[in-house]
Amino acid sequence: MTLTKICGLTDPDMVSFAAGEGADWIGVNFIPASPRFVRREAAAALLGAMGAARAVALLADPSVEEVMETAALGFPVLQLHGGETPARVAEIREMTGLEIWKAAGIRSADDLAHAASFEAADRLLLDAKAPEGSGQGGGHGAVFDWALLKGWTAPKPWLLAGGLTPVNVAEAIRATGAAAVDVSSGVERERGVKDRELVRAFLRAAKGQ
């Protein structure tokens, strides 16, 4: 069964709902530029509502202080969504001992080759490359060309992201063979605000229910 991540949740009730509906991971965004930004002082309430889901903290080009502050909150997974180099990803993994994911913006085969250079990452998240001029690394609702993944040999476990919705996620899984998918804006009723029915529909479609 396909694994699922609901990303960019900001309130404990929605976290509890998504976990109860079967989300495998839930993402909490600590990137100030995002409309889904959460302050660290709110993390305890969100972590307390995770149920069986694993919590993933999103960071972009974090300082050592930001990395260690976030790790100390109790997140088992850190997702790096900035311009981190392969060496920096390795450093963060070593300093925290946590599971580290690296988000990679995809627009061409060259981007897939670059994603493979993150050898220290435990998992890759393949997202659509941000539109020109966007200050946002992800959550912008764009889809990349899934045909790029045809014949691609994944160097490690990965998630498919970028423009997924309850309507297209089953097709995306069939087209790419993705074993895990990630959604944020595709289950929102307005920017930054998740919709329960869309979350439920996405999880059911992704898991073939």
C-alpha positions in Angstrom: 0.0 0.0 0.0 1.2 3.5 -0.8 2.6 5.5 2.0 1.3 9.0 2.5 2.4 12.3 3.9 0.1 15.3 4.6 2.3 18.3 4.8 1.9 21.8 6.2 -0.5 21.2 9.1 -0.8 23.9 11.6 -3.4 22.9 14.2 -3.6 19.9 16.5 -7.2 19.0 15.5 -6.2 18.6 11.9 -3.1 16.7 12.8 -5.2 14.3 14.8 -7.7 14.0 12.0 -5.1 13.2 9.3 -3.4 10.7 11.6 -6.7 9.0 12.3 -7.5 8.8 8.6 -4.3 6.9 8.0 -1.5 9.4 7.1 1.9 7.8 7.6 3.7 11.1 8.0 2.6 14.6 8.9 4.7 17.6 8.0 5.1 20.6 10.2 6.6 23.7 8.4 9.2 25.8 10.2 10.0 27.9 7.1 9.0 31.5 7.8 8.3 32.3 4.2 5.6 29.6 3.9 1.9 30.3 4.5 2.0 27.1 6.5 4.7 28.4 8.9 4.5 27.2 12.5 6.4 28.7 15.4 8.5 26.3 17.5 6.5 27.0 20.6 3.4 25.4 19.0 5.2 22.2 18.2 4.5 20.3 21.4 0.7 20.5 20.8 1.1 19.3 17.2 3.5 16.4 18.2 1.0 15.4 20.9 -1.7 14.9 18.3 0.3 12.7 15.9 -1.0 9.3 17.0 0.6 6.6 14.9 1.8 9.1 12.2 5.5 10.1 12.2 6.2 13.8 12.5 8.4 15.5 9.8 9.9 19.0 10.5 10.5 21.1 7.4 13.5 23.4 7.4 15.2 25.4 4.6 18.9 26.3 4.8 18.8 26.1 8.6 21.6 27.3 10.9 23.2 24.9 13.3 21.1 26.5 16.1 17.9 26.1 14.1 18.7 22.4 13.4 19.4 21.6 17.0 16.4 23.6 18.4 14.1 21.7 16.0 15.7 18.3 16.8 15.3 19.0 20.5 11.5 19.4 20.0 11.3 15.6 19.4 10.8 15.3 15.6 12.2 12.0 14.3 12.5 13.3 10.8 13.9 16.5 9.4 13.1 17.5 5.8 15.5 19.9 4.2 13.8 22.1 1.6 16.3 24.7 0.8 19.6 24.9 -1.2 21.5 22.6 1.1 24.5 20.9 -0.6 25.1 17.1 -0.3 27.8 17.9 2.2 25.5 20.0 4.3 22.9 17.3 4.4 25.6 14.9 5.6 26.6 17.3 8.3 23.0 17.7 9.6 22.5 14.0 9.6 25.7 13.5 11.6 25.0 16.3 14.1 21.4 15.2 14.9 21.4 11.4 14.3 17.9 11.8 12.9 16.3 10.6 9.7 17.0 13.2 7.1 15.0 13.8 3.9 16.1 16.1 1.1 13.5 17.8 -1.1 14.7 18.2 -4.7 13.0 20.4 -7.3 12.5 18.6 -10.6 12.1 20.0 -14.0 14.5 18.0 -16.1 16.5 14.8 -16.1 19.5 16.8 -14.9 17.5 17.6 -11.7 17.0 13.9 -11.1 20.7 13.3 -11.5 21.4 16.1 -9.0 18.9 14.5 -6.5 21.0 11.4 -6.6 24.0 13.3 -5.3 22.4 13.5 -1.8 23.9 10.3 -0.6 23.5 11.1 3.1 19.8 11.6 2.8 17.6 8.7 4.0 14.8 9.6 1.7 14.3 12.0 -1.3 11.2 14.1 -1.9 10.8 14.8 -5.6 8.8 18.0 -6.0 8.1 20.3 -8.9 10.8 23.0 -9.2 9.4 26.3 -7.9 8.2 28.7 -10.5 10.6 31.5 -11.4 10.5 34.3 -8.8 8.8 32.2 -6.2 10.3 32.5 -2.7 8.6 29.2 -1.8 10.4 25.9 -2.1 7.3 23.8 -2.2 3.6 23.8 -1.7 2.9 25.9 -4.8 0.7 23.3 -6.5 2.8 22.7 -9.6 3.2 19.3 -11.3 6.4 18.2 -13.0 6.5 15.9 -16.0 6.1 12.4 -14.5 7.5 10.9 -17.7 10.9 11.9 -16.5 10.7 9.1 -14.0 10.3 6.4 -16.7 13.3 4.2 -16.5 14.8 6.2 -13.6 16.6 4.0 -11.0 15.9 5.6 -7.6 19.1 5.7 -5.5 17.1 5.4 -2.3 13.5 5.6 -1.0 11.6 8.6 -2.3 8.2 10.4 -2.2 6.4 12.0 -5.1 5.2 15.5 -4.5 4.2 18.5 -6.6 0.6 19.4 -7.5 -1.0 16.1 -6.2 -4.7 16.2 -5.4 -7.4 13.6 -4.5 -8.3 13.7 -8.2 -4.8 12.9 -9.7 -2.9 11.0 -7.0 -4.0 7.5 -8.1 -3.0 8.3 -11.7 0.3 9.7 -10.4 1.1 6.5 -8.5 0.3 4.4 -11.6 2.4 6.6 -13.9 5.5 6.8 -11.7 5.4 3.7 -9.5 5.8 5.9 -6.4 5.7 4.0 -3.2 5.0 7.2 -1.2 3.3 10.5 -2.0 3.2 13.9 -0.3 0.5 16.6 -0.5 0.1 20.1 0.9 -1.8 22.7 -1.2 -3.8 19.9 -3.0 -5.9 19.3 0.2 -6.5 23.0 1.1 -9.8 24.9 0.8 -7.8 28.1 0.9 -4.1 28.9 0.9 -2.6 27.4 4.1 -5.9 25.9 5.4 -6.5 22.2 5.1 -9.9 20.7 4.3 -10.9 17.5 6.1 -12.9 16.1 3.2 -10.0 16.7 0.8 -7.5 15.1 3.2 -9.8 12.1 3.6 -10.3 11.8 -0.1 -6.6 12.1 -0.9 -5.7 9.4 1.6 -8.3 7.0 0.3 -7.4 7.6 -3.3 -3.6 7.2 -2.6 -4.2 3.9 -0.7 -6.7 2.6 -3.2 -9.6 2.5 -0.8 
